[in-house]
Amino acid sequence: MKQLAMTFFILVLVAFGDQGALFEKTAPWTPAKTFSSPSDGKVPFIYTEWETFYVKDGLPNDHIFAIRADGKRLWVGTEGGLALYENGHWKSWREKDGLPWKVVSGIAVSPRTGDVWLALFGGGLARFSGGRFDHFNQFNSGLVNDVVYGVALLEDTVWAATTAGISSYNTVTGEWEIYTEKNAPMDEIWCYNANAGDGKVYIAVWGGGVLEWDRKTRRWNAHRDPDREMEIDLYRDDGLIHNITTSVSYIDGVLWAATYFGLSRYDGRHWRGYMDHDSGLASNFINFSLGRSAVSCYNATDLGLAVLVDFKSDTWVTYKKDKPTDKTWTAHVSTGNKEHGSVPTKLTLPNHFVICLDFQGKDLWIGTGHGLARGIGKNYYPGLKTNKKFLRGGLAAPAD
């Protein structure tokens, strides 16, 4: 089991066959002709105030795999159990407390019933309801595999992304369905993450791009990298930036897709790709991405947190440790890959391998390989605006 958990985020190099080009080439993305930047007197919101949490504070384990805000409550999945943060106090569940499996790799909360669904890395799927855990695995249900990476809910149906395909479970009828390469357009069956919205389910497939399920038509659509190159992005913005996809996030009509080779944005017509050499991404190696709106996306990378604050102006805030010996993280503000300045923060997590994140109102939670942190969103605002606090601190475009 320990070996399974350790291999959870290890990148395995696999050679894939040719992929069919599924999309016509679209017009290349260009930034707005005029935009605000720190040098214009406008800046993005920067999380400078942070709280950190570890085992000593009540977490069952410091290795954080999943975070899910549920109103004023926060659910956290770790390598050693499930935790709940509510009213300033922690409560945790381990196997001795009835949790079917100790490694919780994904969490979804039903807005209809309040049930908490858990993806268990090696242990199947669990429902936590009324203080009781119900366990679903390969032997007692239609779950295709017990190594479950992610879980999502679309109305009354639970979708599980597993290492051997996808399973869906209708909680009203009790019906299970399984999707593999035999009945879905899968080039690979290793499904890494799931997300749902507007009547559709999106699945990140490691090596197979993004799969999109339409509830009305009951049909699959595949989004893949049309240039078929595994080491470079041959044609910019021609489609998904890479087929090794690690997470998907759908919000306000826009799909954000994280890969191990950069970030993609798709508005239904046009694709836009981002890599660390042309954007504020701390690294191309993205574990998880979460859209905050159609124009803003937060990206958990192996070298810190990279936030695309405003799509039109290509404004980024990148939180990272500038040196391994630094005690605190620094926030760097840029447009594209041009940095305008930096702001010190009070984030003290020792590990900047960011694995997961979620929003709770104006606050921001991030989980890493060693600890959990909350960014305090007092006076938070989206996009760009005049912020005299940071301007007084010297955040401005450096002189040429």
The 8 nearest C-alpha neighbors of each residue, nearest first, counted from 0:
[[1, 3, 2, 4, 121, 5, 102, 120],
 [0, 2, 4, 3, 5, 6, 78, 102],
 [1, 3, 5, 0, 4, 6, 7, 121],
 [4, 2, 0, 6, 1, 5, 7, 121],
 [5, 3, 1, 7, 6, 2, 0, 78],
 [4, 6, 2, 3, 7, 1, 8, 9],
 [7, 5, 9, 3, 4, 8, 2, 10],
 [6, 8, 4, 5, 9, 3, 120, 148],
 [9, 7, 6, 10, 5, 286, 4, 354],
 [10, 8, 6, 7, 11, 5, 12, 4],
 [9, 11, 8, 12, 259, 6, 7, 13],
 [10, 12, 13, 9, 8, 6, 14, 205],
 [13, 11, 10, 14, 15, 9, 206, 243],
 [12, 14, 11, 15, 206, 10, 229, 243],
 [13, 15, 12, 16, 229, 206, 17, 11],
 [16, 14, 13, 17, 206, 229, 18, 186],
 [15, 17, 18, 14, 186, 227, 19, 206],
 [18, 16, 227, 19, 15, 228, 20, 186],
 [17, 19, 227, 16, 20, 225, 223, 224],
 [20, 18, 21, 17, 225, 227, 223, 224],
 [19, 21, 225, 22, 18, 226, 224, 223],
 [22, 20, 19, 225, 222, 23, 223, 221],
 [23, 21, 20, 24, 238, 225, 237, 222],
 [22, 24, 25, 21, 237, 20, 238, 225],
 [25, 23, 237, 22, 26, 238, 236, 27],
 [26, 24, 269, 237, 27, 23, 236, 270],
 [25, 27, 28, 24, 269, 236, 237, 270],
 [28, 26, 236, 25, 29, 235, 271, 237],
 [29, 27, 271, 26, 30, 236, 270, 269],
 [28, 30, 27, 31, 32, 311, 26, 271],
 [31, 29, 311, 312, 32, 313, 28, 310],
 [30, 32, 33, 311, 312, 34, 29, 313],
 [33, 31, 30, 34, 29, 312, 311, 35],
 [34, 32, 31, 35, 312, 30, 311, 36],
 [35, 33, 312, 31, 36, 32, 311, 39],
 [34, 36, 39, 41, 37, 33, 312, 383],
 [35, 37, 39, 38, 41, 42, 34, 40],
 [36, 38, 42, 41, 395, 40, 39, 396],
 [37, 39, 395, 396, 36, 40, 41, 339],
 [40, 38, 36, 37, 35, 41, 42, 395],
 [39, 41, 37, 38, 385, 36, 42, 390],
 [42, 40, 385, 384, 37, 36, 39, 383],
 [41, 43, 37, 383, 384, 36, 385, 386],
 [44, 42, 383, 382, 45, 384, 308, 41],
 [43, 45, 380, 379, 42, 46, 381, 383],
 [46, 44, 47, 43, 330, 316, 342, 379],
 [45, 47, 374, 48, 375, 376, 44, 344],
 [46, 48, 344, 345, 45, 49, 343, 374],
 [49, 47, 375, 345, 46, 374, 344, 346],
 [50, 48, 374, 346, 373, 345, 375, 47],
 [49, 51, 373, 372, 374, 52, 48, 346],
 [50, 52, 372, 371, 373, 49, 348, 53],
 [53, 51, 371, 56, 370, 372, 50, 54],
 [54, 52, 370, 56, 55, 61, 58, 371],
 [55, 53, 58, 57, 56, 60, 59, 61],
 [54, 56, 53, 57, 58, 52, 59, 61],
 [57, 55, 53, 54, 52, 58, 89, 88],
 [58, 56, 54, 89, 55, 59, 53, 90],
 [57, 59, 54, 60, 53, 56, 82, 61],
 [60, 58, 79, 80, 54, 91, 57, 82],
 [61, 59, 79, 58, 62, 54, 77, 78],
 [60, 62, 370, 369, 53, 54, 63, 58],
 [63, 61, 368, 369, 60, 77, 78, 370],
 [64, 62, 77, 366, 367, 61, 65, 368],
 [63, 65, 104, 77, 76, 354, 355, 62],
 [66, 64, 76, 105, 75, 355, 104, 63],
 [67, 65, 75, 74, 356, 357, 76, 355],
 [68, 66, 74, 73, 106, 357, 69, 75],
 [67, 69, 73, 359, 72, 70, 74, 357],
 [70, 68, 72, 73, 71, 67, 108, 74],
 [69, 71, 72, 68, 359, 73, 360, 67],
 [72, 70, 69, 85, 73, 68, 359, 86],
 [71, 73, 85, 69, 70, 84, 68, 74],
 [72, 74, 68, 84, 83, 69, 67, 75],
 [75, 73, 83, 67, 82, 66, 68, 84],
 [74, 76, 66, 82, 65, 81, 83, 77],
 [77, 75, 103, 65, 81, 64, 104, 63],
 [78, 76, 63, 64, 79, 80, 103, 62],
 [77, 79, 102, 62, 60, 80, 103, 101],
 [80, 78, 101, 60, 77, 59, 102, 93],
 [79, 81, 101, 93, 77, 59, 92, 102],
 [80, 82, 76, 92, 91, 75, 77, 103],
 [83, 81, 91, 75, 90, 74, 58, 92],
 [82, 84, 74, 90, 73, 89, 91, 75],
 [85, 83, 89, 73, 88, 72, 87, 74],
 [84, 86, 72, 87, 88, 83, 89, 73],
 [87, 85, 88, 84, 72, 71, 89, 73],
 [86, 88, 85, 84, 89, 72, 83, 71],
 [89, 87, 85, 86, 84, 90, 57, 83],
 [90, 88, 84, 57, 83, 85, 91, 82],
 [91, 89, 83, 82, 84, 88, 57, 92],
 [90, 92, 82, 81, 83, 59, 89, 93],
 [93, 91, 81, 96, 80, 98, 82, 94],
 [92, 94, 80, 96, 95, 98, 101, 81],
 [95, 93, 98, 97, 96, 101, 99, 100],
 [94, 96, 93, 97, 98, 92, 99, 101],
 [97, 95, 93, 94, 92, 98, 91, 99],
 [96, 98, 94, 95, 99, 132, 93, 92],
 [97, 99, 94, 93, 100, 96, 92, 132],
 [100, 98, 94, 97, 134, 101, 122, 125],
 [101, 99, 122, 98, 102, 94, 119, 103],
 [100, 102, 80, 79, 94, 93, 103, 78],
 [103, 101, 78, 120, 79, 119, 100, 80],
 [104, 102, 76, 119, 77, 118, 105, 120],
 [103, 105, 64, 118, 148, 119, 65, 120],
 [104, 106, 118, 149, 65, 117, 150, 103],
 [107, 105, 117, 116, 67, 118, 150, 65],
 [106, 108, 116, 151, 115, 150, 109, 117],
 [109, 107, 115, 114, 113, 116, 110, 106],
 [108, 110, 113, 111, 114, 112, 115, 107],
 [111, 109, 113, 112, 108, 114, 154, 69],
 [112, 110, 109, 113, 154, 155, 114, 108],
 [111, 113, 114, 109, 110, 108, 128, 115],
 [114, 112, 109, 110, 108, 111, 115, 128],
 [115, 113, 128, 109, 112, 108, 127, 116],
 [116, 114, 108, 127, 126, 107, 113, 109],
 [117, 115, 126, 107, 106, 125, 108, 127],
 [116, 118, 106, 125, 105, 124, 119, 126],
 [117, 119, 105, 124, 147, 104, 149, 150],
 [120, 118, 103, 122, 123, 147, 124, 104],
 [119, 121, 146, 147, 102, 122, 104, 148],
 [120, 122, 146, 145, 119, 123, 147, 3],
 [123, 121, 119, 145, 100, 120, 146, 124],
 [124, 122, 145, 136, 119, 147, 135, 146],
 [123, 125, 135, 118, 119, 117, 134, 136],
 [126, 124, 134, 117, 133, 116, 135, 132],
 [125, 127, 116, 133, 132, 115, 128, 117],
 [128, 126, 132, 115, 131, 114, 116, 130],
 [129, 127, 114, 131, 130, 126, 132, 115],
 [128, 130, 131, 127, 114, 132, 113, 126],
 [129, 131, 128, 127, 132, 97, 114, 126],
 [132, 130, 128, 129, 127, 133, 97, 126],
 [131, 133, 127, 126, 134, 125, 98, 128],
 [134, 132, 126, 125, 127, 131, 135, 128],
 [133, 135, 125, 124, 132, 99, 126, 136],
 [136, 134, 124, 140, 123, 125, 139, 133],
 [135, 137, 123, 138, 139, 142, 140, 145],
 [138, 136, 142, 140, 144, 139, 143, 145],
 [137, 139, 136, 140, 141, 135, 142, 145],
 [138, 140, 136, 137, 135, 141, 142, 134],
 [141, 139, 142, 136, 137, 135, 138, 175],
 [142, 140, 175, 143, 137, 176, 166, 177],
 [141, 143, 137, 140, 166, 144, 136, 145],
 [142, 144, 166, 141, 137, 177, 163, 164],
 [145, 143, 146, 142, 137, 163, 161, 162],
 [144, 146, 123, 121, 122, 147, 136, 137],
 [147, 145, 121, 120, 161, 144, 162, 123],
 [148, 146, 161, 120, 118, 119, 145, 160],
 [149, 147, 191, 104, 161, 160, 118, 192],
 [148, 150, 192, 105, 160, 193, 118, 147],
 [149, 151, 159, 158, 193, 118, 105, 107],
 [152, 150, 158, 194, 193, 107, 157, 195],
 [153, 151, 157, 156, 158, 154, 195, 109],
 [152, 154, 156, 195, 155, 157, 151, 196],
 [153, 155, 156, 152, 111, 109, 157, 198],
 [156, 154, 170, 169, 153, 171, 157, 152],
 [157, 155, 169, 153, 168, 154, 152, 170],
 [158, 156, 152, 168, 167, 151, 169, 153],
 [157, 159, 167, 151, 150, 166, 152, 156],
 [158, 160, 150, 166, 165, 149, 161, 167],
 [161, 159, 190, 165, 149, 192, 148, 147],
 [162, 160, 147, 190, 164, 163, 146, 148],
 [161, 163, 189, 190, 146, 164, 188, 147],
 [164, 162, 188, 161, 189, 144, 143, 190],
 [165, 163, 188, 179, 161, 178, 190, 162],
 [164, 166, 160, 178, 159, 177, 161, 179],
 [165, 167, 177, 159, 142, 176, 158, 143],
 [168, 166, 158, 176, 157, 175, 159, 156],
 [167, 169, 175, 157, 156, 174, 170, 158],
 [168, 170, 156, 173, 174, 171, 172, 155],
 [169, 171, 173, 155, 172, 156, 168, 157],
 [172, 170, 169, 173, 155, 174, 156, 168],
 [173, 171, 174, 169, 170, 168, 175, 155],
 [172, 174, 170, 169, 171, 168, 175, 156],
 [175, 173, 169, 172, 168, 176, 170, 171],
 [176, 174, 168, 141, 167, 169, 173, 177],
 [177, 175, 167, 166, 168, 141, 178, 174],
 [176, 178, 166, 165, 143, 167, 179, 175],
 [179, 177, 165, 164, 182, 183, 166, 176],
 [178, 180, 164, 181, 183, 182, 188, 165],
 [179, 181, 185, 183, 182, 184, 188, 186],
 [182, 180, 179, 183, 178, 184, 185, 177],
 [181, 183, 180, 179, 178, 184, 185, 177],
 [182, 184, 180, 185, 179, 178, 181, 219],
 [185, 183, 180, 221, 186, 182, 219, 220],
 [186, 184, 180, 187, 183, 188, 207, 179],
 [185, 187, 207, 184, 180, 188, 206, 18],
 [186, 188, 185, 207, 189, 206, 204, 205],
 [187, 189, 164, 163, 190, 185, 179, 162],
 [190, 188, 162, 163, 205, 187, 204, 164],
 [191, 189, 204, 160, 161, 162, 188, 203],
 [190, 192, 148, 203, 204, 245, 160, 205],
 [191, 193, 149, 246, 203, 160, 202, 148],
 [194, 192, 202, 151, 149, 201, 150, 160],
 [193, 195, 201, 151, 200, 248, 247, 202],
 [196, 194, 200, 199, 153, 201, 151, 152],
 [195, 197, 199, 198, 249, 200, 153, 194],
 [198, 196, 199, 195, 252, 200, 249, 153],
 [199, 197, 196, 214, 213, 200, 153, 195],
 [198, 200, 213, 212, 196, 197, 195, 214],
 [201, 199, 195, 212, 211, 194, 196, 202],
 [200, 202, 211, 194, 210, 193, 195, 212],
 [201, 203, 193, 210, 209, 192, 204, 211],
 [204, 202, 209, 192, 246, 244, 191, 245],
 [203, 205, 190, 207, 208, 244, 191, 189],
 [204, 206, 243, 244, 189, 207, 190, 191],
 [207, 205, 243, 242, 204, 187, 208, 244],
 [206, 208, 204, 187, 242, 186, 205, 185],
 [207, 209, 242, 223, 204, 244, 222, 206],
 [208, 210, 203, 222, 202, 204, 221, 223],
 [211, 209, 221, 202, 201, 220, 222, 219],
 [210, 212, 201, 220, 219, 200, 221, 202],
 [213, 211, 219, 200, 199, 218, 214, 201],
 [214, 212, 199, 217, 215, 216, 218, 198],
 [213, 215, 217, 198, 216, 199, 212, 218],
 [216, 214, 213, 217, 198, 218, 199, 212],
 [215, 217, 218, 213, 214, 212, 219, 199],
 [218, 216, 214, 213, 215, 212, 219, 199],
 [219, 217, 216, 213, 212, 220, 214, 215],
 [218, 220, 212, 211, 183, 213, 210, 221],
 [219, 221, 211, 210, 212, 218, 222, 184],
 [220, 222, 210, 209, 211, 223, 184, 219],
 [223, 221, 209, 208, 210, 239, 220, 21],
 [224, 222, 208, 239, 242, 225, 221, 209],
 [223, 225, 239, 241, 238, 226, 240, 242],
 [226, 224, 20, 227, 223, 238, 21, 19],
 [225, 227, 228, 224, 233, 234, 20, 232],
 [228, 226, 225, 224, 18, 17, 229, 19],
 [227, 229, 226, 230, 231, 232, 233, 224],
 [228, 230, 231, 227, 241, 242, 232, 14],
 [231, 229, 228, 232, 260, 241, 233, 227],
 [232, 230, 233, 228, 229, 260, 241, 234],
 [233, 231, 234, 235, 240, 228, 230, 226],
 [232, 234, 231, 226, 235, 228, 227, 237],
 [235, 233, 232, 237, 236, 226, 225, 238],
 [234, 236, 237, 232, 233, 272, 27, 240],
 [235, 237, 271, 270, 238, 272, 27, 234],
 [238, 236, 24, 235, 234, 25, 270, 225],
 [239, 237, 270, 236, 224, 240, 225, 223],
 [238, 240, 224, 223, 241, 263, 222, 270],
 [239, 241, 224, 272, 263, 238, 232, 261],
 [242, 240, 224, 239, 243, 260, 258, 244],
 [243, 241, 208, 206, 207, 244, 224, 223],
 [244, 242, 206, 205, 258, 241, 208, 259],
 [245, 243, 258, 205, 203, 208, 242, 204],
 [244, 246, 258, 257, 203, 191, 286, 205],
 [247, 245, 192, 257, 203, 287, 256, 244],
 [246, 248, 256, 255, 203, 194, 257, 193],
 [247, 249, 255, 289, 254, 290, 194, 256],
 [250, 248, 254, 253, 255, 196, 247, 195],
 [249, 251, 253, 252, 292, 293, 290, 248],
 [252, 250, 293, 253, 292, 249, 254, 197],
 [251, 253, 250, 266, 249, 254, 293, 267],
 [254, 252, 266, 293, 250, 251, 249, 265],
 [253, 255, 249, 265, 248, 264, 266, 256],
 [256, 254, 264, 248, 247, 263, 249, 290],
 [257, 255, 247, 263, 246, 262, 254, 264],
 [258, 256, 262, 246, 245, 288, 244, 285],
 [257, 259, 244, 260, 245, 261, 243, 285],
 [258, 260, 284, 285, 283, 261, 243, 244],
 [261, 259, 283, 258, 284, 241, 274, 262],
 [260, 262, 283, 274, 258, 273, 259, 257],
 [261, 263, 257, 273, 272, 256, 258, 274],
 [264, 262, 272, 256, 271, 255, 240, 239],
 [263, 265, 255, 271, 270, 254, 272, 256],
 [266, 264, 270, 254, 267, 253, 269, 255],
 [267, 265, 253, 268, 269, 252, 254, 264],
 [266, 268, 265, 269, 253, 252, 254, 270],
 [269, 267, 266, 265, 270, 25, 26, 22],
 [270, 268, 265, 266, 25, 267, 271, 26],
 [269, 271, 265, 236, 238, 264, 237, 272],
 [272, 270, 236, 264, 263, 28, 265, 269],
 [271, 273, 263, 236, 262, 240, 264, 270],
 [274, 272, 262, 261, 278, 263, 277, 271],
 [275, 273, 261, 276, 277, 283, 278, 280],
 [274, 276, 280, 282, 278, 283, 277, 281],
 [275, 277, 274, 278, 336, 280, 279, 273],
 [278, 276, 336, 275, 274, 335, 273, 279],
 [279, 277, 335, 336, 275, 280, 276, 274],
 [278, 280, 315, 336, 335, 281, 317, 275],
 [279, 281, 275, 305, 282, 278, 274, 283],
 [280, 282, 302, 305, 303, 275, 279, 317],
 [281, 283, 280, 284, 275, 300, 302, 301],
 [282, 284, 261, 260, 275, 274, 259, 285],
 [283, 285, 259, 282, 300, 260, 301, 286],
 [286, 284, 300, 259, 287, 258, 299, 257],
 [285, 287, 354, 300, 299, 245, 284, 257],
 [286, 288, 299, 246, 285, 355, 298, 257],
 [289, 287, 298, 297, 257, 299, 246, 290],
 [290, 288, 297, 248, 296, 291, 298, 287],
 [289, 291, 296, 292, 248, 295, 297, 250],
 [290, 292, 295, 296, 289, 293, 297, 250],
 [293, 291, 295, 294, 290, 250, 251, 296],
 [292, 294, 251, 253, 295, 250, 252, 290],
 [293, 295, 310, 292, 309, 296, 308, 311],
 [296, 294, 308, 292, 307, 291, 309, 290],
 [295, 297, 290, 307, 291, 289, 306, 298],
 [298, 296, 306, 289, 288, 305, 290, 307],
 [297, 299, 288, 305, 304, 287, 306, 300],
 [300, 298, 353, 304, 287, 286, 354, 285],
 [301, 299, 285, 303, 302, 353, 286, 284],
 [300, 302, 352, 353, 303, 284, 351, 285],
 [303, 301, 300, 351, 352, 281, 282, 319],
 [302, 304, 319, 351, 300, 318, 353, 301],
 [303, 305, 299, 318, 298, 317, 300, 306],
 [306, 304, 317, 298, 280, 281, 297, 316],
 [307, 305, 297, 316, 315, 308, 296, 317],
 [306, 308, 315, 296, 295, 309, 314, 297],
 [309, 307, 295, 315, 314, 306, 382, 310],
 [308, 310, 314, 382, 294, 295, 313, 311],
 [309, 311, 294, 313, 312, 295, 307, 308],
 [312, 310, 31, 313, 309, 30, 294, 34],
 [311, 313, 34, 314, 310, 309, 31, 30],
 [314, 312, 310, 334, 335, 311, 309, 315],
 [315, 313, 334, 309, 312, 308, 333, 307],
 [316, 314, 307, 333, 279, 308, 306, 332],
 [317, 315, 332, 306, 331, 305, 330, 333],
 [316, 318, 305, 331, 330, 304, 306, 279],
 [319, 317, 330, 304, 329, 303, 328, 305],
 [320, 318, 303, 328, 329, 321, 317, 351],
 [319, 321, 328, 322, 325, 329, 323, 327],
 [320, 322, 319, 325, 323, 329, 328, 324],
 [321, 323, 325, 324, 320, 319, 326, 328],
 [324, 322, 325, 320, 321, 326, 349, 350],
 [323, 325, 322, 326, 320, 321, 327, 349],
 [326, 324, 322, 327, 323, 320, 321, 328],
 [325, 327, 347, 324, 328, 349, 320, 348],
 [328, 326, 347, 346, 325, 345, 320, 344],
 [327, 329, 320, 319, 346, 344, 318, 347],
 [328, 330, 343, 318, 344, 319, 342, 320],
 [329, 331, 318, 342, 317, 341, 316, 343],
 [332, 330, 341, 317, 316, 340, 329, 318],
 [333, 331, 316, 340, 339, 315, 338, 341],
 [334, 332, 338, 315, 337, 339, 314, 335],
 [335, 333, 314, 313, 337, 336, 315, 338],
 [334, 336, 278, 313, 337, 277, 279, 333],
 [335, 337, 278, 277, 279, 334, 338, 333],
 [338, 336, 333, 334, 335, 339, 278, 279],
 [337, 339, 333, 340, 332, 336, 334, 331],
 [340, 338, 396, 333, 395, 332, 397, 337],
 [339, 341, 394, 332, 338, 395, 331, 396],
 [342, 340, 331, 330, 332, 394, 329, 343],
 [341, 343, 330, 329, 344, 331, 340, 394],
 [344, 342, 329, 330, 328, 341, 47, 345],
 [345, 343, 47, 346, 329, 328, 342, 48],
 [344, 346, 48, 49, 47, 327, 347, 343],
 [345, 347, 49, 327, 328, 344, 348, 48],
 [346, 348, 327, 326, 345, 349, 328, 51],
 [347, 349, 350, 346, 370, 51, 351, 369],
 [350, 348, 347, 351, 369, 326, 370, 327],
 [351, 349, 348, 369, 352, 368, 367, 370],
 [350, 352, 303, 302, 353, 319, 367, 301],
 [353, 351, 301, 367, 302, 350, 368, 303],
 [354, 352, 367, 299, 300, 351, 301, 303],
 [355, 353, 367, 286, 366, 299, 64, 287],
 [354, 356, 366, 65, 287, 365, 353, 299],
 [357, 355, 365, 364, 66, 366, 358, 299],
 [358, 356, 364, 66, 363, 67, 68, 359],
 [357, 359, 363, 362, 360, 364, 68, 361],
 [360, 358, 362, 68, 361, 363, 357, 70],
 [359, 361, 362, 358, 363, 376, 70, 71],
 [360, 362, 376, 359, 379, 363, 358, 377],
 [363, 361, 376, 375, 359, 360, 374, 358],
 [362, 364, 358, 374, 373, 357, 359, 365],
 [363, 365, 373, 357, 356, 372, 374, 358],
 [366, 364, 356, 372, 355, 371, 373, 367],
 [367, 365, 371, 63, 355, 354, 353, 356],
 [368, 366, 353, 354, 369, 370, 352, 63],
 [367, 369, 62, 352, 63, 350, 370, 353],
 [370, 368, 61, 62, 367, 350, 349, 63],
 [369, 371, 61, 53, 367, 52, 366, 62],
 [370, 372, 366, 52, 51, 365, 367, 53],
 [373, 371, 51, 365, 50, 364, 52, 366],
 [372, 374, 364, 50, 49, 363, 375, 51],
 [373, 375, 49, 363, 362, 46, 48, 376],
 [376, 374, 362, 48, 377, 49, 373, 46],
 [375, 377, 362, 361, 379, 378, 374, 46],
 [376, 378, 379, 375, 361, 362, 46, 48],
 [379, 377, 376, 380, 361, 44, 375, 46],
 [378, 380, 376, 377, 361, 44, 381, 45],
 [379, 381, 44, 378, 382, 383, 43, 384],
 [382, 380, 383, 379, 44, 43, 308, 309],
 [381, 383, 309, 308, 43, 380, 384, 44],
 [384, 382, 43, 42, 41, 381, 385, 35],
 [385, 383, 41, 42, 386, 43, 382, 40],
 [384, 386, 41, 40, 42, 387, 383, 390],
 [387, 385, 388, 389, 384, 42, 390, 41],
 [386, 388, 390, 389, 391, 385, 392, 40],
 [389, 387, 391, 386, 390, 392, 385, 393],
 [390, 388, 392, 391, 387, 386, 394, 393],
 [389, 391, 387, 394, 392, 393, 388, 386],
 [392, 390, 389, 393, 388, 387, 394, 386],
 [393, 391, 389, 390, 394, 388, 342, 387],
 [392, 394, 391, 390, 395, 389, 340, 341],
 [393, 395, 340, 390, 392, 389, 341, 37],
 [396, 394, 38, 37, 339, 340, 393, 397],
 [395, 397, 339, 38, 340, 37, 398, 394],
 [398, 396, 395, 339, 399, 340, 338, 38],
 [399, 397, 396, 395, 339, 38, 340, 338],
 [398, 397, 396, 339, 337, 395, 338, 38]]
